[in-house]
Amino acid sequence: MAQNAAVASFPLGAGAGGLWYGLFPAAVSPVLVGGVTGGLLAATSVASAFAGIIADPIQKGLGLHHRRLHRLIDAVEKQWNAEHEDADFVAYDPYAARLMDVFDILSSAYRIAKA
């Protein structure tokens, strides 16, 4: 992307820019990479912070919170009152989050080892 931008903005035209940057390749500055990374991080952080504004009313309207809470309460009562080993409630969300964390750590380790 930096190479194409440099060729397109070359003062003597794209043809001369292609020749020039063919001999001397353009590189992205670390400040630009850091700025874009920081900007994306900030944008996704703000988006995830406000995602509940959209998701919570939808989940409330569908009754997801209510049903999951009652499943949890029923499973806890069943285990509390009787000595049953089989639980009806299984929380899948924490497992999915931890699995994604593992993939993220492995991909980061791979990129660090590759560099």
Secondary structure, DSSP 8 states (H G I E B T S, - for coil): -HHHHHHHT-TT-HHHHHHHHHHS-----HHHHHHHHHHHHHHHHHHHHSHHHHHHHHHHHHTHHHHHHHHHHHHHHHHHHS-----S----HHHHHHHHHHHHHHHHHHHHHH-
